[in-house]
Amino acid sequence: MTITWLTMAPSEETIVEYGEKDAPILDSKVYGTMKLFKDYCGSEHRKMYVHRVKLQKLQPGGSYSKC
């Protein structure tokens, strides 16, 4: 599964921490990528940052928490 989100400012790292829903801790941490997206079509010519992280070791039917 890949999680994608946008920010208006860059960040030092793109990270998702996750674990099984009822576990006392989030025991997995995955680093992802961040790419600059420039909106040249809109009048504001905004810069946005697209973050992507691919989660691994997920079990079918499992429930997870993230931060």
C-alpha positions as a Python dict, from the first residue, in 0.01 Angstrom:
ca = {
    (1, 'M'): (0, 0, 0),
    (2, 'T'): (126, 348, -83),
    (3, 'I'): (28, 655, 120),
    (4, 'T'): (44, 992, -57),
    (5, 'W'): (-9, 1341, 84),
    (6, 'L'): (63, 1703, -6),
    (7, 'T'): (226, 1984, 191),
    (8, 'M'): (277, 2348, 100),
    (9, 'A'): (631, 2352, 243),
    (10, 'P'): (915, 2101, 219),
    (11, 'S'): (1011, 1884, 513),
    (12, 'E'): (1340, 1732, 616),
    (13, 'E'): (1206, 1377, 596),
    (14, 'T'): (905, 1187, 466),
    (15, 'I'): (822, 922, 726),
    (16, 'V'): (526, 708, 828),
    (17, 'E'): (528, 514, 1153),
    (18, 'Y'): (273, 235, 1181),
    (19, 'G'): (185, -82, 1365),
    (20, 'E'): (-101, -316, 1440),
    (21, 'K'): (-405, -129, 1569),
    (22, 'D'): (-413, -271, 1922),
    (23, 'A'): (-36, -290, 1972),
    (24, 'P'): (110, -68, 2246),
    (25, 'I'): (368, 86, 2006),
    (26, 'L'): (406, 169, 1639),
    (27, 'D'): (681, -77, 1555),
    (28, 'S'): (743, -1, 1188),
    (29, 'K'): (896, 313, 1038),
    (30, 'V'): (923, 369, 662),
    (31, 'Y'): (1097, 654, 484),
    (32, 'G'): (961, 775, 153),
    (33, 'T'): (1014, 1039, -111),
    (34, 'M'): (921, 1402, -154),
    (35, 'K'): (895, 1570, -495),
    (36, 'L'): (822, 1929, -583),
    (37, 'F'): (508, 1991, -791),
    (38, 'K'): (467, 2334, -955),
    (39, 'D'): (118, 2438, -1059),
    (40, 'Y'): (172, 2644, -1373),
    (41, 'C'): (-193, 2626, -1481),
    (42, 'G'): (-344, 2812, -1188),
    (43, 'S'): (-316, 3187, -1144),
    (44, 'E'): (-124, 3147, -815),
    (45, 'H'): (154, 2925, -961),
    (46, 'R'): (170, 2737, -631),
    (47, 'K'): (447, 2503, -526),
    (48, 'M'): (336, 2187, -349),
    (49, 'Y'): (534, 1893, -220),
    (50, 'V'): (411, 1540, -289),
    (51, 'H'): (512, 1286, -26),
    (52, 'R'): (491, 911, -89),
    (53, 'V'): (563, 618, 139),
    (54, 'K'): (518, 251, 54),
    (55, 'L'): (405, 46, 354),
    (56, 'Q'): (539, -306, 375),
    (57, 'K'): (469, -617, 581),
    (58, 'L'): (93, -551, 592),
    (59, 'Q'): (-127, -855, 648),
    (60, 'P'): (-450, -901, 447),
    (61, 'G'): (-749, -807, 664),
    (62, 'G'): (-524, -649, 928),
    (63, 'S'): (-604, -324, 1111),
    (64, 'Y'): (-328, -67, 1154),
    (65, 'S'): (-262, 268, 1318),
    (66, 'K'): (-28, 532, 1177),
    (67, 'C'): (117, 870, 1258),
}
